Amino acid sequence: MASDEPAGPLDAVGSPSRAVGVDEDHAAVGPAGVAFAAGGAGTGPVEFPSLAVAPERREHRDDGAGQRRPVLVWRFAAPMRMISSAVLGGGLTRGEWVINAEVTADYRREDPGRHLQDIASELGLPVQAGVGLMTATDVLRVCGARDGGVRCDATVGLAYPAWAAAPDGLPLPAVPWRPGTVNLVCVLPVRLSDAALVNAVITATEAKSQALLEAGVPGTGTASDAVVVACPDGTADVRWPYAEFCGPRSLWGARLARAVHAAVAEGTARYAARWSQPST
């Protein structure tokens, strides 16, 4: 590095190879309603009704310091079943939208849920009908990937990577502060049982950690990471398959894992490239 800045945790990270199905800046991966399953040579398109909507890029007026910032908005044509660790609308719920709002790096508000409600209202969304995430990383650098009808969008910030099972009282790393949090928004075109939804969260988290470890990140994530998994609502809607399992070796869990892995790997490479540049 040419910078006098102390080396951060990602300064030596190499760029992972681009995985099949990575959605560069949300460009179309295939014809409308067609997603490509990852696999070996000869893998063909698998047709599913289109659920994997790309996020809209909007602005909100208060990042916690009174400044305008970007916000990503996913709008669904019909209510979806969701499970999430979101600040707003978290848990097992039904919703019509997801937002991922960028906030100031020095965020001090103690009511992030109320703040996200205000952002949703500003965007014209029905406040009680969605899920809201926050991050201090640049949401416009979102990376998307698809696999066999499953989509994952990831915003990746790795200021303070951490091991899940860390010693009690471990201090933050002695490196310059950088915006951080890995937020995942995952959409599957299959009706999942409650147990499968929980399993999907585990699968997505494992795939995220795999991508980070493969890139040389010293941790399994950050302490503020969040995940949203959405799937069609309705137990008898025959347009959508039904699945009771979503582990990494199940059909839909494997597709979810590959989509998450590809999106997080790409986001990690972009983050590393950005923060390893010489300071100016």
N, C-alpha and C positions, 0 to 999 in steps of 0.2 A: 504494500500500500504506500501511496505517496503522501498520505495524510499523516499529520502529527497526532491525530486522534488515536487513543488506545484501541487495539483490535477488539471488535465486538464478537459475539458468539457466532455470527454467520459470515465473518470476513473471509473464511477459507472454504465456504460451501461451494461445491461445484454445481453447475446447472444440470438438473436431471434431464434425461432425454424425454422428448415430447411423447406422451402416450397417445395411442389411438383414441380418437374421440374428443380430444381437447378442443374446446370451443373458443378459439382465439377472439377475444373482445366480443364474444357473443355472435360471431358470424355463423351463418347456417352450416350445420354439419352435414345435412343431407336434405332431400326434398321435404317439404312441409309434412309433418306427421310421421316421418321416417327417422329412426335412430339406428345406429350401427352397433352391433354387439362386438365387444372386444374378443379377439381370438386369433387363431392362426390364419394362414392363407386360405382364401376361399370363403371366409365368413361373409354372409350376405346380409342385406338389410332386413330388419325385423319390424313389421308394421304394427304400430299401436296408435290409438287415438291420441291426439296431441294434448299433453298435460304440461310438458316441460317448458313453461313460459320463461322468456328471458326477462331480467329485471329492468324496469324503467329507471332512468337516471334523472332524479329531481333534486330540488334544493329545499332546505328548511331554514328558518330564520334565526334560530338560536342554538348555538353549539355548546351552550353552558357558559359562554363568555360574551353572548350578545352578537356573535358573528354568524353569517350565513355559511352553510356547509352542505355538501351533497348528501343525498339519501337514496338508497336503492329501494324500489317498490316492486314486489311481485303481486299481481292481481290474478285471481283465479275466476274462471267463468262460472263456477258453482262452488258452494262451500266444500272444504276439504277437511278430512280428519287430520289432526296434527298432534305431534308430541314434541315438546321442546323444553330447553332449559332457559327460555327467554325471560328477560326482565318483565316484559308486558305480555300477558296471555300465556305464560308458561304452563307446563303440565300437559295433560291429555285434554284436547279441546277440539272444537270445530271452528273454522275460520275462512274468511274470504281473501285475506291478504297477509303478506309478511313485509315488514320494513327493516332495513339495516341502516341506521343513522350514524353518520360520522359526527363526532363531538371533539371538543378541544382536548389536547393532551393533558391539560391541567384541569380536568373536569372535577368540580367540587360540589355539585348539587347532590343532595341526599334523598331526592325523590325521582330517580330515573324512570320509574314506572309512570308517574304523572307527566314527566317530561315527554315520554314517548306518546302518551295519550294526546298531548298538545300537538306534537308533530303530526300524528295521524289525522287529527281534526283539521289542521292547517292544510293537509294534502287532500281533504275532502273524503276521507275514508271513514266508514262507520266504526267508531272508536272501540266498541266492545266486540268487534267481529274479526279480530286479527291478532298477530303476534309481532312483537317489536324487539329488535336487537340494537345494541350500541357498540361502537368501536372508535378508537382514536386513530386507527390506521386509515389510509386513503381508500375509500370504498370504490372509487372510480377505477382502481386497479383490480377489480373483481375478476376472478378466473372461473370459467365454467367448463364442465366436461359432461359428456353423455355416454351411456353404455346400455344398449338394449332397451331403450325407452326410459331409463333412469337418468335424471339430471342432478348434478351437484354444482352449486355456485359457492365459491369460497373467497372471503376476504382474509388475507393473511398478513398479520403483523406479529413480529417475534422479538419485541424489545427485551422481554424477560422470559426466555424459555425456562421451563421448570420440570422437574421430575415429579410424577404423581406421588410417589412414596419418598418424600424428602424428609430429612431430619427435622424434628420440631424446632421452630425458631430460626430456621435457616434464613440469613439476610439476603436481600436482593443482590444480584451480581454487581460488581464494581465496574460498570461500563456506562457510557453516556446513555441517557434516557432516549428511547425511541418508541414511537407509537406501536402498541401491540395488542393483539387478540386475534384468534382464528375463529371466525364465524362461518358456519356451514348451513346452507339452505338446500335441502335434498327433497326431490319430488319423485315419487314412484307411481307408475300407471297400473297399480294393483291394489286391491282392497286388502289391507293388513289387519289381522286380529290384534287385540290389545297386546298380547304377548309378543307378537311379531314386531309391533311398533317399538316396544322396549328393546327387542333384539336388534332392530335397525339402528337405534342410537348407539348400542355397543359396537356394532359392525362399523358404523361410520367413524366412531372414535378410534377404533383399532386401525382403520385404514389411514386416518389422519396421522396417527403416531408413527405408523410404518413409513409414510412419506417423509416425515420429519427426520426420523432416524436414518433413513437411506441418504438423506441430504447432509448428514453430519450435524444436525441441530442437537445441542446438548440438553435434551429434554423431551418429554412426551407431548408437550403443548405449552400453553401458558395458563396462569391461574384464573383467567377470565374468559376462556374459550366458551363458545355456545354452539348449540346445534338445533336445527329444526328439521323434522322429517314430516312430510305431508303426503297423503294418499287420498284416493277418491272416497267419498262418503257413500253410505247406503249398502246394506248387506245383501240386497237382491238385484243390484244393477249388473246385468250380464255383460255389459260392455267391457267390464274390467275383470281380469282374473282375480281369484281370491287366494291368499297365502296365509298359512298359519306359522310359517318360519321365515326368518330373515337373517340367519347367521351367515358367516362368510362362505360357507360351503353349500348353501342353498342357492337355487337359481337366482332369486331376486336379491338376496344378500350379496352374492358374488358380483352382480352387476352394480349394486350400490357401492360396494367396496372399491371396485375399479374406478368408478366415476369420482368418488371422494379422493382416492389416491392421486388420480391424474390432476384434479383441480388444485389440491394442496401442493403437489410437487411443482406445478407450474407457478403457483403463487409464491412458494418458498424461493424458487429460482429468481423470480422477479424481485422479491424483497432483498435477497442477497446481493443481486446486481446493483440495486439502487443504493444500498447502504455501504457497499464496498467501494463506491466511487470516491476519488480524492476530494477532500473538502475544498471549497472555494472561498 
